Amino acid sequence: MLIELKDICRDFPQGGESIHVLRNISLSVEKGEYITIMGPSGSGKTTLMNIIGCLDTPSSGEYLLDGESVKGAGDNRLADIRNSKIGFVFQSFYLLPGLTALDNVSLPLVYANISKAERRERAAEALEKVGLADRMDFYPNQISGGQQQRVAIARAMINDPLLLLADEPTGALDSASGRQVMSLFDSLNDAGTTVILITHAQEIADRARTIRYIFDGEFVEREAIR
């Protein structure tokens, strides 16, 4: 089992009270699965993704990632987990404007202490896999939104992560570019990468093998969010 969430709660203090954003979330994900988590704005889906991605920690409950409990892990250990086991793709591409596509993709390898020559070689291979071999030396403002998202996906996959997390990855794209990006996720999953995708769009969610619906911080049946 790659992911095991057991009774995860996440509370945020507001004034003298606590806002309950996640309530007793439990989820098991095997390696190689493709899951979407669907819900409206404010449902808690991004908070859940942040916990799964070790960007945030739960207020209570247990989280096992690849058999390791991340409860109580320090900042350095969480950073190591993110860099070695998890790739992130967001609605905003978060590419550095002063770096080429090749240098943006190779950036995670800097933190892994990989040599410059190997970084460039691996980044070039990653860009080729997402169909951007001819855009390696282009800057973000020189390529389309769909191409920028593919650069972001190549960057997310550069360390061969066990898990790819995507939060509304087509939200800033036109429909044609969105379909291209989703086809890329399909291909990555077919190759064995575990994919968890956060969305509010049913047509995006339907591409996954499993859909979980979240509403008011809890997993519910589909009918409950209509």
Backbone as a chain_set.jsonl record, in Angstrom:
{"seq": "MLIELKDICRDFPQGGESIHVLRNISLSVEKGEYITIMGPSGSGKTTLMNIIGCLDTPSSGEYLLDGESVKGAGDNRLADIRNSKIGFVFQSFYLLPGLTALDNVSLPLVYANISKAERRERAAEALEKVGLADRMDFYPNQISGGQQQRVAIARAMINDPLLLLADEPTGALDSASGRQVMSLFDSLNDAGTTVILITHAQEIADRARTIRYIFDGEFVEREAIR", "coords": {"N": [[0.849, -1.193, 0.0], [0.655, 2.156, -0.93], [-0.304, 4.605, 0.117], [-1.786, 5.322, 3.189], [-4.298, 6.714, 4.881], [-5.638, 7.465, 7.974], [-8.377, 8.294, 9.693], [-8.002, 11.126, 9.411], [-7.861, 14.428, 10.482], [-8.101, 17.947, 10.086], [-7.686, 20.958, 11.54], [-8.103, 24.482, 11.783], [-7.157, 27.301, 13.605], [-9.302, 30.009, 14.393], [-9.838, 33.049, 15.527], [-11.15, 32.566, 18.678], [-11.917, 30.008, 18.179], [-12.023, 26.794, 16.47], [-11.735, 25.921, 13.085], [-13.056, 23.304, 11.34], [-11.674, 21.698, 8.84], [-11.0, 19.278, 7.577], [-12.484, 16.132, 8.247], [-12.116, 13.263, 9.842], [-10.965, 11.701, 7.697], [-10.348, 8.869, 5.781], [-8.313, 6.879, 3.741], [-7.079, 4.6, 1.373], [-4.493, 3.838, -0.846], [-3.207, 2.007, -3.432], [-0.045, 1.171, -4.951], [0.395, 2.371, -8.23], [-2.222, 3.055, -8.72], [-4.908, 5.166, -9.983], [-6.449, 7.924, -9.055], [-9.078, 10.245, -8.591], [-9.963, 13.071, -6.675], [-12.788, 14.696, -5.958], [-14.603, 17.713, -5.608], [-16.501, 20.64, -4.58], [-15.469, 24.154, -4.478], [-13.881, 25.003, -1.438], [-14.363, 22.611, -0.181], [-12.395, 21.144, 1.032], [-10.58, 19.721, -0.43], [-8.077, 20.623, -1.455], [-6.66, 21.081, 0.909], [-6.519, 18.458, 1.788], [-4.908, 17.385, -0.242], [-2.553, 18.772, 0.307], [-1.81, 17.62, 2.715], [-1.452, 14.906, 1.971], [0.677, 15.333, 0.254], [2.68, 16.047, 2.008], [3.017, 18.71, 2.541], [1.672, 19.876, 4.499], [0.575, 19.102, 7.834], [-1.54, 16.776, 9.587], [-4.057, 17.587, 12.06], [-4.912, 15.563, 13.674], [-4.933, 11.956, 13.61], [-3.55, 9.35, 11.446], [-0.923, 9.004, 9.092], [0.472, 7.075, 6.678], [3.039, 6.787, 4.405], [4.209, 4.984, 1.819], [4.706, 2.987, 3.651], [5.908, 4.324, 5.755], [5.45, 6.21, 8.651], [4.507, 9.55, 8.681], [3.918, 11.149, 10.694], [4.928, 13.48, 13.032], [7.33, 13.861, 11.758], [10.198, 15.824, 11.059], [10.906, 19.086, 9.564], [13.054, 18.846, 7.743], [13.067, 16.111, 7.127], [10.516, 15.838, 5.991], [10.891, 17.437, 3.743], [12.783, 15.879, 2.398], [11.22, 13.633, 1.823], [9.264, 14.749, 0.111], [10.907, 15.509, -2.049], [11.976, 13.129, -2.966], [9.943, 11.243, -3.273], [7.53, 12.31, -4.198], [5.82, 14.009, -6.771], [4.707, 17.192, -7.883], [2.015, 18.908, -9.424], [0.484, 21.872, -10.315], [-2.334, 24.161, -10.693], [-1.442, 26.754, -11.324], [1.571, 27.224, -12.975], [4.066, 27.663, -11.859], [6.651, 28.094, -12.896], [9.988, 29.269, -13.151], [10.571, 32.432, -14.376], [13.0, 33.388, -15.377], [14.451, 31.224, -16.17], [15.235, 28.678, -18.565], [13.161, 26.16, -20.186], [14.506, 23.714, -19.904], [16.217, 24.221, -17.708], [14.332, 24.816, -15.73], [13.09, 22.33, -15.438], [15.203, 20.781, -14.514], [15.659, 21.73, -11.991], [14.762, 20.457, -9.462], [16.733, 18.519, -9.202], [18.972, 19.831, -8.427], [18.706, 20.164, -5.683], [19.025, 17.568, -4.986], [21.641, 17.128, -5.19], [22.794, 16.415, -7.656], [25.029, 16.158, -10.401], [25.789, 18.835, -12.719], [25.957, 18.094, -15.428], [24.623, 15.63, -15.498], [22.138, 16.487, -14.59], [21.227, 18.092, -16.714], [21.107, 16.196, -18.756], [19.159, 14.385, -17.81], [16.973, 16.115, -17.561], [16.575, 16.848, -20.204], [15.773, 14.388, -21.272], [13.369, 14.089, -19.869], [11.842, 16.221, -20.853], [11.658, 15.45, -23.494], [10.009, 13.235, -23.237], [7.566, 14.422, -22.659], [6.975, 15.6, -25.004], [8.362, 17.926, -25.734], [10.861, 18.319, -26.843], [11.814, 20.122, -28.67], [11.628, 22.53, -27.423], [13.359, 23.097, -25.397], [15.187, 25.15, -24.849], [13.636, 27.346, -24.596], [12.066, 30.096, -22.915], [9.619, 30.475, -20.25], [7.734, 32.507, -21.028], [7.774, 32.288, -23.727], [6.419, 30.126, -24.63], [3.338, 28.248, -24.948], [0.437, 28.062, -22.697], [-0.372, 25.383, -22.323], [1.987, 24.071, -23.035], [3.664, 25.07, -21.045], [2.525, 23.812, -18.829], [3.139, 21.185, -19.417], [5.901, 21.298, -19.191], [5.992, 21.716, -16.439], [4.989, 19.25, -15.6], [7.003, 17.536, -16.51], [9.054, 18.438, -14.848], [7.976, 17.649, -12.387], [8.208, 14.918, -12.606], [10.889, 14.353, -12.704], [12.476, 13.176, -10.749], [11.619, 10.59, -10.74], [9.213, 9.97, -9.12], [7.263, 8.158, -6.635], [4.668, 8.923, -6.426], [2.39, 11.037, -8.06], [0.986, 14.109, -7.645], [-1.681, 16.147, -8.501], [-3.179, 19.266, -8.687], [-6.001, 20.621, -9.781], [-5.005, 20.628, -12.55], [-5.644, 21.384, -15.156], [-6.939, 23.739, -15.0], [-6.157, 26.317, -15.802], [-6.028, 26.182, -18.509], [-6.898, 26.04, -22.034], [-9.47, 24.055, -23.663], [-8.409, 22.208, -25.545], [-5.661, 22.101, -24.914], [-5.933, 21.206, -22.317], [-6.927, 18.615, -22.726], [-4.683, 17.418, -23.89], [-2.855, 17.52, -21.765], [-4.173, 15.903, -19.889], [-4.122, 13.478, -21.235], [-1.451, 12.961, -21.05], [-1.169, 12.502, -18.288], [-2.627, 10.132, -18.195], [-0.936, 8.452, -19.656], [1.36, 8.42, -18.042], [0.358, 7.127, -15.788], [-0.284, 4.665, -16.932], [2.274, 3.766, -17.303], [2.985, 3.121, -14.762], [3.096, 4.993, -12.697], [1.722, 6.235, -9.719], [-1.164, 8.155, -9.507], [-2.786, 10.922, -8.152], [-5.379, 13.055, -8.465], [-6.735, 16.227, -8.079], [-9.825, 17.803, -8.493], [-12.607, 19.843, -9.645], [-14.138, 19.272, -11.709], [-16.265, 17.158, -13.431], [-15.803, 15.829, -15.882], [-13.066, 15.673, -15.983], [-12.505, 14.189, -13.683], [-13.652, 11.755, -14.381], [-11.802, 10.394, -15.89], [-10.176, 8.911, -14.308], [-9.557, 5.782, -12.563], [-10.732, 5.462, -10.138], [-12.99, 7.406, -8.239], [-13.277, 9.693, -5.638], [-15.463, 11.503, -3.63], [-15.589, 14.628, -2.022], [-16.947, 16.631, 0.529], [-17.598, 19.374, 2.513], [-15.389, 18.668, 4.059], [-15.474, 15.903, 4.356], [-15.514, 12.536, 3.101], [-17.97, 11.587, 0.807], [-20.948, 10.182, -0.741], [-21.574, 10.514, -4.255], [-24.043, 11.753, -4.777], [-24.41, 13.444, -2.665], [-23.152, 15.871, -3.07], [-24.439, 17.189, -5.016]], "CA": [[0.0, 0.0, 0.0], [1.479, 3.362, -0.996], [-0.852, 5.638, 1.002], [-2.828, 4.959, 4.147], [-4.773, 7.795, 5.74], [-6.542, 6.894, 8.969], [-9.084, 9.27, 10.533], [-7.283, 12.401, 9.322], [-8.578, 15.678, 10.732], [-7.276, 19.161, 10.013], [-8.378, 22.108, 12.112], [-7.376, 25.745, 11.728], [-7.697, 28.241, 14.598], [-9.843, 31.28, 13.909], [-10.304, 33.705, 16.737], [-11.082, 31.636, 19.797], [-12.521, 28.75, 17.787], [-11.33, 26.001, 15.459], [-12.474, 25.595, 11.868], [-12.793, 21.908, 10.988], [-11.592, 21.633, 7.38], [-11.077, 17.849, 7.262], [-13.113, 15.408, 9.347], [-12.023, 11.793, 9.861], [-10.727, 11.195, 6.351], [-9.579, 7.626, 5.651], [-8.108, 6.578, 2.32], [-5.981, 3.688, 1.053], [-4.138, 3.913, -2.267], [-2.157, 1.069, -3.796], [0.876, 1.639, -5.98], [-0.105, 2.237, -9.593], [-3.618, 3.48, -8.854], [-5.22, 6.481, -10.556], [-7.606, 8.355, -8.271], [-9.403, 11.658, -8.515], [-10.732, 13.54, -5.529], [-13.619, 15.725, -6.562], [-15.465, 18.447, -4.696], [-16.612, 22.068, -4.89], [-14.558, 25.043, -3.763], [-14.101, 25.02, -0.006], [-14.729, 21.284, 0.326], [-11.272, 20.567, 1.756], [-9.773, 18.855, -1.286], [-6.697, 21.099, -1.536], [-6.058, 20.795, 2.219], [-6.212, 17.026, 1.78], [-3.746, 17.189, -1.096], [-1.37, 19.279, 1.004], [-1.414, 16.618, 3.71], [-0.912, 13.766, 1.236], [1.96, 15.752, -0.302], [3.605, 16.421, 3.087], [3.146, 20.163, 2.616], [0.978, 20.227, 5.733], [0.431, 17.947, 8.713], [-2.885, 16.725, 10.153], [-4.242, 17.882, 13.479], [-4.988, 14.247, 14.314], [-4.991, 10.867, 12.647], [-2.296, 8.712, 11.07], [-0.619, 8.994, 7.659], [1.592, 6.244, 6.272], [3.417, 6.926, 3.007], [5.158, 3.924, 1.469], [5.004, 2.255, 4.863], [6.537, 5.172, 6.765], [4.59, 7.206, 9.284], [5.066, 10.894, 8.575], [3.522, 11.886, 11.885], [6.064, 13.89, 13.839], [8.544, 14.067, 10.96], [10.669, 17.199, 11.044], [10.865, 19.784, 8.275], [14.062, 18.305, 6.827], [12.614, 14.797, 6.657], [9.392, 16.069, 5.085], [11.458, 17.932, 2.485], [13.387, 14.725, 1.722], [10.122, 12.81, 1.299], [8.692, 15.443, -1.05], [11.841, 15.554, -3.171], [12.324, 11.801, -3.462], [8.81, 10.341, -3.478], [6.299, 12.978, -4.64], [5.872, 15.065, -7.776], [3.563, 18.092, -7.759], [1.582, 19.716, -10.572], [-0.538, 22.79, -9.828], [-3.028, 24.953, -11.715], [-0.42, 27.719, -11.708], [2.67, 26.355, -13.38], [5.199, 27.92, -10.969], [7.944, 28.056, -13.574], [10.784, 30.475, -12.921], [10.595, 33.106, -15.683], [14.358, 33.633, -15.84], [15.102, 29.958, -16.518], [14.692, 27.969, -19.713], [12.411, 24.949, -19.858], [15.464, 22.716, -19.449], [16.691, 24.56, -16.366], [13.2, 24.66, -14.812], [12.878, 20.9, -15.19], [16.338, 20.206, -13.783], [15.807, 22.38, -10.686], [14.721, 19.55, -8.302], [17.958, 17.729, -9.11], [19.963, 20.643, -7.717], [18.553, 19.856, -4.263], [19.436, 16.178, -4.799], [23.098, 17.125, -5.362], [23.154, 15.758, -8.911], [25.963, 16.982, -11.174], [25.147, 19.647, -13.748], [25.87, 17.334, -16.68], [23.544, 14.646, -15.364], [20.878, 17.235, -14.501], [20.81, 18.509, -18.058], [20.769, 14.996, -19.524], [17.882, 13.86, -17.34], [15.932, 17.088, -17.885], [16.316, 16.735, -21.644], [14.981, 13.17, -21.459], [12.022, 14.335, -19.347], [11.143, 17.089, -21.801], [11.359, 14.655, -24.682], [8.874, 12.367, -22.92], [6.32, 15.198, -22.687], [6.817, 16.147, -26.347], [8.9, 19.287, -25.83], [12.29, 18.266, -27.172], [12.169, 21.298, -29.47], [11.377, 23.748, -26.644], [14.209, 23.035, -24.215], [15.878, 26.41, -24.594], [12.66, 28.426, -24.565], [11.663, 30.592, -21.604], [8.175, 30.295, -20.072], [6.909, 33.465, -21.775], [7.898, 32.001, -25.153], [5.66, 28.927, -24.955], [1.919, 28.332, -24.596], [0.057, 27.575, -21.384], [-0.323, 23.926, -22.324], [3.393, 23.672, -23.028], [4.187, 25.355, -19.709], [2.075, 22.769, -17.912], [3.916, 19.984, -19.713], [7.199, 21.521, -18.549], [5.781, 21.49, -15.014], [4.848, 17.806, -15.403], [8.354, 16.98, -16.651], [9.766, 18.774, -13.611], [7.421, 16.825, -11.313], [8.586, 13.52, -12.799], [12.329, 14.258, -12.936], [13.076, 12.278, -9.753], [10.889, 9.318, -10.778], [8.51, 9.831, -7.842], [6.268, 7.111, -6.495], [3.34, 9.524, -6.431], [2.193, 12.312, -8.741], [-0.177, 14.835, -7.148], [-2.037, 17.245, -9.402], [-4.285, 20.067, -8.153], [-6.649, 21.383, -10.859], [-3.914, 20.858, -13.506], [-6.114, 21.954, -16.423], [-7.783, 24.891, -14.677], [-5.721, 27.529, -16.487], [-5.771, 25.819, -19.896], [-8.031, 25.872, -22.934], [-9.927, 22.667, -23.672], [-7.501, 21.359, -26.321], [-4.446, 21.905, -24.109], [-6.327, 20.386, -21.188], [-6.997, 17.209, -23.153], [-3.309, 16.949, -24.073], [-2.268, 17.317, -20.442], [-4.797, 14.736, -19.268], [-3.601, 12.29, -21.925], [-0.126, 12.736, -20.493], [-1.371, 11.834, -17.008], [-3.035, 8.752, -18.49], [0.257, 7.709, -20.082], [2.225, 8.24, -16.883], [-0.237, 6.086, -14.96], [-0.117, 3.404, -17.655], [3.665, 3.364, -17.112], [3.174, 2.661, -13.397], [3.09, 6.055, -11.701], [0.482, 6.457, -8.97], [-1.649, 9.51, -9.758], [-3.941, 11.445, -7.425], [-5.712, 14.31, -9.12], [-7.778, 17.013, -7.421], [-10.558, 18.564, -9.492], [-14.027, 20.086, -9.409], [-14.785, 19.027, -12.999], [-16.616, 15.747, -13.567], [-15.199, 15.229, -17.07], [-11.677, 15.364, -15.631], [-12.547, 13.109, -12.695], [-14.083, 10.505, -14.999], [-10.686, 9.719, -16.544], [-9.504, 8.057, -13.329], [-10.173, 4.491, -12.284], [-11.499, 5.601, -8.902], [-13.346, 8.782, -7.874], [-13.771, 9.919, -4.28], [-16.106, 12.809, -3.538], [-15.415, 15.255, -0.718], [-17.865, 17.742, 0.755], [-17.496, 19.834, 3.909], [-14.301, 18.0, 4.763], [-15.719, 14.479, 4.553], [-15.832, 11.753, 1.925], [-19.413, 11.346, 0.714], [-21.392, 9.651, -2.013], [-21.678, 11.554, -5.283], [-25.314, 12.45, -4.695], [-24.402, 14.41, -1.546], [-22.586, 17.164, -3.459], [-25.226, 17.769, -6.093]], "C": [[0.885, 1.245, 0.0], [1.023, 4.41, 0.006], [-1.9, 5.025, 1.905], [-3.116, 6.159, 5.042], [-5.82, 7.211, 6.689], [-7.096, 8.009, 9.858], [-8.358, 10.618, 10.584], [-8.234, 13.568, 9.566], [-7.59, 16.835, 10.579], [-8.122, 20.339, 10.463], [-7.485, 23.332, 11.995], [-7.985, 26.699, 12.753], [-8.189, 29.521, 13.934], [-10.5, 31.983, 15.084], [-10.12, 32.763, 17.909], [-11.645, 30.278, 19.477], [-11.621, 28.017, 16.801], [-12.262, 25.739, 14.287], [-12.073, 24.188, 11.448], [-12.847, 21.761, 9.46], [-11.645, 20.191, 6.88], [-11.585, 17.099, 8.488], [-13.006, 13.902, 9.121], [-11.918, 11.188, 8.453], [-9.873, 9.933, 6.416], [-9.504, 7.26, 4.173], [-6.916, 5.643, 2.173], [-5.751, 3.711, -0.455], [-2.993, 2.949, -2.528], [-1.251, 1.686, -4.861], [0.283, 1.37, -7.358], [-1.546, 2.641, -9.781], [-3.722, 4.871, -9.478], [-6.53, 6.919, -9.918], [-7.827, 9.849, -8.471], [-10.223, 11.915, -7.263], [-11.477, 14.775, -5.991], [-14.484, 16.397, -5.505], [-15.503, 19.908, -5.067], [-15.559, 22.872, -4.144], [-14.908, 25.058, -2.281], [-14.439, 23.673, 0.607], [-13.624, 20.633, 1.138], [-10.323, 19.763, 0.89], [-8.324, 19.319, -1.4], [-5.969, 20.898, -0.208], [-5.664, 19.329, 2.304], [-4.987, 16.752, 0.921], [-2.474, 17.657, -0.401], [-0.885, 18.303, 2.072], [-0.811, 15.396, 3.027], [0.485, 14.09, 0.702], [2.984, 16.199, 0.718], [3.946, 17.904, 3.055], [2.487, 20.699, 3.882], [0.865, 18.954, 6.565], [-0.96, 17.95, 9.344], [-2.9, 17.131, 11.617], [-4.343, 16.598, 14.288], [-5.137, 13.198, 13.224], [-3.603, 10.385, 12.278], [-2.137, 8.715, 9.551], [0.634, 8.166, 7.426], [1.82, 6.429, 4.781], [4.515, 5.922, 2.706], [5.633, 3.198, 2.727], [5.612, 3.057, 5.996], [5.525, 6.161, 7.335], [5.256, 8.572, 9.187], [4.668, 11.753, 9.775], [4.758, 12.224, 12.718], [7.35, 14.089, 13.071], [8.916, 15.547, 10.952], [10.659, 17.787, 9.652], [11.858, 19.194, 7.277], [13.634, 16.952, 6.273], [11.444, 14.951, 5.699], [9.884, 16.57, 3.73], [12.097, 16.791, 1.696], [12.312, 13.841, 1.089], [9.535, 13.451, 0.047], [9.616, 15.342, -2.261], [12.094, 14.177, -3.78], [11.111, 10.949, -3.853], [7.591, 10.973, -4.13], [6.611, 14.017, -5.709], [4.591, 15.869, -7.721], [3.298, 18.819, -9.074], [0.406, 20.559, -10.094], [-1.218, 23.505, -10.998], [-2.131, 26.063, -12.225], [0.874, 26.947, -11.906], [3.905, 26.493, -12.483], [6.545, 27.666, -11.643], [8.683, 29.355, -13.291], [11.01, 31.176, -14.25], [11.999, 33.326, -16.236], [15.122, 32.389, -16.226], [14.444, 29.358, -17.755], [13.879, 26.766, -19.247], [13.342, 23.88, -19.302], [15.906, 22.982, -18.017], [15.565, 24.48, -15.334], [13.004, 23.197, -14.442], [13.985, 20.316, -14.323], [16.449, 20.717, -12.353], [15.727, 21.412, -9.501], [16.006, 18.74, -8.119], [19.083, 18.502, -8.435], [19.935, 20.286, -6.233], [18.931, 18.411, -3.949], [20.932, 16.005, -5.014], [23.553, 16.31, -6.576], [24.048, 16.701, -9.715], [25.23, 17.72, -12.289], [24.96, 18.867, -15.046], [24.729, 16.326, -16.618], [22.19, 15.33, -15.268], [20.361, 17.575, -15.883], [20.39, 17.305, -18.897], [19.397, 14.462, -19.123], [16.725, 14.812, -17.645], [15.573, 17.028, -19.361], [15.469, 15.502, -21.939], [13.547, 13.375, -20.999], [11.212, 15.203, -20.3], [10.798, 16.344, -23.086], [10.135, 13.78, -24.445], [7.549, 13.114, -22.963], [6.15, 15.941, -24.007], [7.359, 17.541, -26.544], [10.398, 19.285, -26.099], [12.739, 19.496, -27.944], [11.943, 22.611, -28.72], [12.289, 23.843, -25.417], [14.839, 24.375, -23.845], [14.938, 27.615, -24.598], [12.372, 28.812, -23.114], [10.136, 30.488, -21.48], [7.311, 31.248, -20.888], [6.983, 33.258, -23.286], [7.116, 30.764, -25.578], [4.227, 29.071, -24.439], [1.657, 27.817, -23.188], [0.112, 26.062, -21.291], [1.103, 23.404, -22.3], [4.038, 23.95, -21.673], [3.759, 24.274, -18.714], [2.823, 21.465, -18.166], [5.338, 20.095, -19.17], [7.085, 21.234, -17.053], [5.635, 19.999, -14.703], [6.215, 17.118, -15.527], [9.175, 17.244, -15.397], [9.286, 17.894, -12.458], [7.917, 15.383, -11.394], [10.092, 13.301, -12.847], [13.008, 13.303, -11.955], [12.397, 10.913, -9.708], [10.123, 9.067, -9.481], [7.554, 8.648, -7.838], [4.856, 7.639, -6.73], [3.357, 10.85, -7.177], [0.889, 12.918, -8.246], [-0.448, 16.017, -8.059], [-3.279, 17.954, -8.869], [-4.825, 20.962, -9.259], [-5.656, 21.663, -11.995], [-4.347, 21.45, -14.836], [-6.894, 23.247, -16.221], [-7.434, 26.157, -15.414], [-5.527, 27.314, -17.983], [-7.054, 25.832, -20.721], [-8.319, 24.379, -23.071], [-8.972, 21.74, -24.425], [-6.225, 21.068, -25.535], [-4.748, 21.03, -22.906], [-6.391, 18.914, -21.545], [-5.606, 16.623, -23.354], [-2.652, 16.637, -22.736], [-2.862, 16.082, -19.776], [-4.345, 13.443, -19.941], [-2.213, 11.938, -21.403], [-0.214, 12.062, -19.123], [-1.761, 10.368, -17.213], [-1.818, 7.899, -18.833], [1.199, 7.435, -18.913], [1.679, 7.149, -15.966], [-0.097, 4.722, -15.624], [1.3, 2.856, -17.478], [3.977, 2.996, -15.67], [3.175, 3.718, -12.32], [1.727, 6.147, -11.028], [0.08, 7.914, -9.125], [-2.845, 9.798, -8.863], [-4.192, 12.85, -7.948], [-6.89, 14.967, -8.406], [-8.493, 17.85, -8.478], [-11.97, 18.871, -8.996], [-14.827, 19.757, -10.661], [-15.024, 17.53, -13.207], [-15.922, 15.104, -14.765], [-13.719, 14.908, -16.86], [-11.647, 14.168, -14.681], [-12.834, 11.758, -13.341], [-12.942, 9.749, -15.68], [-9.991, 8.73, -15.6], [-10.239, 6.734, -13.161], [-11.079, 4.561, -11.059], [-11.766, 7.071, -8.641], [-13.823, 8.783, -6.435], [-14.289, 11.349, -4.212], [-15.956, 13.349, -2.12], [-16.329, 16.471, -0.617], [-17.824, 18.094, 2.233], [-16.493, 19.012, 4.71], [-14.469, 16.52, 4.997], [-15.915, 13.799, 3.203], [-17.315, 11.398, 1.949], [-19.711, 10.624, -0.591], [-21.619, 10.808, -2.991], [-22.947, 12.394, -5.121], [-25.301, 13.556, -3.645], [-23.868, 15.771, -1.942], [-23.35, 17.792, -4.626], [-26.138, 18.869, -5.574]], "O": [[1.772, 1.371, 0.844], [1.847, 5.037, 0.672], [-2.787, 4.302, 1.452], [-2.283, 6.562, 5.854], [-6.765, 6.55, 6.258], [-6.375, 8.59, 10.669], [-8.132, 11.174, 11.658], [-9.282, 13.674, 8.928], [-6.408, 16.713, 10.901], [-9.136, 20.672, 9.849], [-6.262, 23.233, 12.095], [-9.201, 26.889, 12.771], [-7.551, 30.042, 13.019], [-11.557, 31.58, 15.57], [-9.033, 32.219, 18.104], [-11.841, 29.462, 20.377], [-10.599, 28.541, 16.357], [-13.426, 25.383, 14.469], [-10.894, 23.911, 11.226], [-13.925, 21.708, 8.868], [-12.275, 19.917, 5.859], [-11.181, 17.382, 9.616], [-13.728, 13.34, 8.298], [-12.677, 10.293, 8.081], [-8.806, 9.927, 7.03], [-10.499, 7.322, 3.451], [-5.866, 5.866, 2.777], [-6.695, 3.616, -1.24], [-1.93, 3.06, -1.917], [-1.649, 2.605, -5.577], [-0.256, 0.296, -7.622], [-2.056, 2.578, -10.9], [-2.76, 5.639, -9.497], [-7.589, 6.358, -10.201], [-6.872, 10.624, -8.515], [-11.051, 11.103, -6.851], [-10.869, 15.777, -6.369], [-15.028, 15.737, -4.62], [-14.63, 20.382, -5.794], [-14.847, 22.344, -3.29], [-16.08, 25.119, -1.911], [-14.767, 23.597, 1.791], [-13.878, 19.669, 1.861], [-9.364, 19.182, 1.398], [-7.421, 18.483, -1.439], [-4.78, 20.578, -0.202], [-4.602, 18.995, 2.828], [-4.119, 15.971, 1.312], [-1.432, 17.01, -0.508], [0.318, 18.179, 2.304], [0.231, 14.9, 3.457], [1.369, 13.233, 0.697], [4.052, 16.683, 0.345], [5.025, 18.31, 3.486], [2.721, 21.84, 4.282], [1.041, 17.852, 6.046], [-1.508, 19.019, 9.611], [-1.893, 17.032, 12.318], [-3.916, 16.545, 15.442], [-5.428, 13.512, 12.07], [-2.601, 10.935, 12.734], [-3.091, 8.461, 8.816], [1.716, 8.502, 7.906], [0.9, 6.249, 3.983], [5.611, 5.994, 3.263], [6.805, 2.843, 2.851], [5.812, 2.528, 7.089], [4.834, 6.859, 6.593], [6.417, 8.736, 9.561], [5.029, 12.926, 9.862], [5.539, 11.337, 13.064], [8.368, 14.451, 13.662], [8.048, 16.414, 10.85], [10.433, 17.078, 8.672], [11.541, 19.055, 6.096], [13.817, 16.678, 5.087], [11.39, 14.256, 4.685], [9.357, 16.176, 2.69], [11.973, 16.734, 0.472], [12.47, 13.361, -0.034], [9.332, 12.776, -0.962], [9.151, 15.115, -3.378], [12.391, 14.068, -4.969], [11.234, 10.037, -4.671], [6.697, 10.254, -4.575], [7.546, 14.806, -5.57], [3.51, 15.311, -7.534], [4.22, 19.282, -9.746], [-0.555, 20.031, -9.536], [-0.746, 23.461, -12.134], [-2.06, 26.295, -13.432], [1.227, 26.103, -11.082], [4.695, 25.557, -12.36], [7.458, 27.099, -11.042], [8.069, 30.419, -13.204], [11.581, 30.584, -15.166], [12.168, 33.44, -17.45], [16.301, 32.463, -16.573], [13.241, 29.512, -17.965], [13.904, 26.399, -18.072], [13.0, 23.209, -18.328], [15.961, 22.06, -17.204], [15.81, 24.114, -14.185], [12.78, 22.865, -13.278], [13.728, 19.449, -13.488], [17.249, 20.196, -11.576], [16.552, 21.52, -8.594], [16.327, 18.324, -7.006], [20.035, 17.907, -7.93], [20.979, 20.125, -5.6], [19.135, 18.06, -2.787], [21.44, 14.884, -5.021], [24.564, 15.609, -6.526], [23.839, 17.914, -9.703], [24.175, 17.279, -12.745], [23.916, 18.973, -15.689], [23.963, 16.184, -17.571], [21.201, 14.825, -15.798], [19.186, 17.367, -16.184], [19.428, 17.383, -19.662], [18.575, 14.128, -19.977], [15.62, 14.365, -17.953], [14.404, 17.143, -19.727], [14.552, 15.557, -22.759], [12.611, 12.903, -21.645], [10.029, 14.947, -20.526], [9.754, 16.591, -23.691], [9.314, 13.6, -25.345], [6.516, 12.519, -23.268], [5.285, 16.809, -24.126], [6.888, 18.274, -27.414], [11.117, 20.165, -25.626], [13.909, 19.877, -27.884], [12.054, 23.687, -29.309], [12.0, 24.605, -24.494], [15.0, 24.689, -22.666], [15.387, 28.762, -24.604], [12.425, 27.979, -22.21], [9.437, 30.42, -22.491], [6.262, 30.847, -21.392], [6.328, 33.975, -24.042], [7.139, 30.389, -26.75], [3.948, 29.919, -23.592], [2.529, 27.215, -22.562], [0.589, 25.515, -20.297], [1.398, 22.415, -21.63], [4.862, 23.165, -21.202], [4.545, 23.869, -17.857], [3.108, 20.722, -17.228], [5.917, 19.098, -18.737], [7.958, 20.595, -16.466], [6.103, 19.534, -13.664], [6.54, 16.226, -14.743], [9.91, 16.371, -14.937], [10.091, 17.443, -11.644], [8.033, 14.704, -10.373], [10.536, 12.166, -13.017], [14.015, 12.684, -12.299], [12.575, 10.162, -8.749], [10.357, 8.06, -8.811], [7.096, 8.193, -8.886], [3.968, 6.909, -7.171], [4.233, 11.685, -6.953], [-0.179, 12.327, -8.402], [0.455, 16.799, -8.356], [-4.307, 17.32, -8.628], [-4.187, 21.945, -9.634], [-5.477, 22.821, -12.371], [-3.512, 21.967, -15.579], [-7.45, 23.79, -17.176], [-8.304, 26.998, -15.641], [-4.935, 28.155, -18.659], [-8.151, 25.659, -20.189], [-7.519, 23.542, -22.652], [-8.746, 20.609, -23.995], [-5.762, 19.928, -25.494], [-3.925, 20.204, -22.512], [-5.963, 18.061, -20.768], [-5.37, 15.46, -23.026], [-1.977, 15.618, -22.588], [-2.136, 15.299, -19.165], [-4.202, 12.418, -19.274], [-1.846, 10.766, -21.325], [0.568, 11.159, -18.823], [-1.29, 9.481, -16.5], [-1.685, 6.77, -18.363], [1.768, 6.349, -18.807], [2.439, 6.343, -15.431], [0.179, 3.73, -14.95], [1.511, 1.644, -17.499], [5.102, 2.6, -15.367], [3.249, 3.386, -11.137], [0.696, 6.137, -11.7], [0.891, 8.811, -8.898], [-3.798, 9.021, -8.816], [-3.323, 13.719, -7.88], [-7.914, 14.33, -8.162], [-7.844, 18.532, -9.272], [-12.464, 18.246, -8.057], [-16.045, 19.936, -10.688], [-14.086, 16.735, -13.162], [-15.495, 13.953, -14.681], [-13.181, 13.989, -17.478], [-10.852, 13.246, -14.86], [-12.317, 10.733, -12.897], [-13.102, 8.575, -16.014], [-9.298, 7.819, -16.052], [-11.393, 6.591, -13.565], [-12.059, 3.824, -10.951], [-10.871, 7.901, -8.801], [-14.669, 7.975, -6.052], [-13.637, 12.284, -4.678], [-16.167, 12.63, -1.144], [-16.464, 17.241, -1.568], [-17.993, 17.232, 3.095], [-16.714, 18.702, 5.881], [-13.701, 15.924, 5.751], [-16.422, 14.414, 2.265], [-17.847, 10.966, 2.971], [-18.835, 10.472, -1.442], [-21.831, 11.948, -2.575], [-22.918, 13.61, -5.31], [-26.089, 14.499, -3.724], [-24.1, 16.747, -1.228], [-22.935, 18.822, -5.158], [-26.879, 19.474, -6.35]]}, "num_chains": 1, "name": "protein.A"}
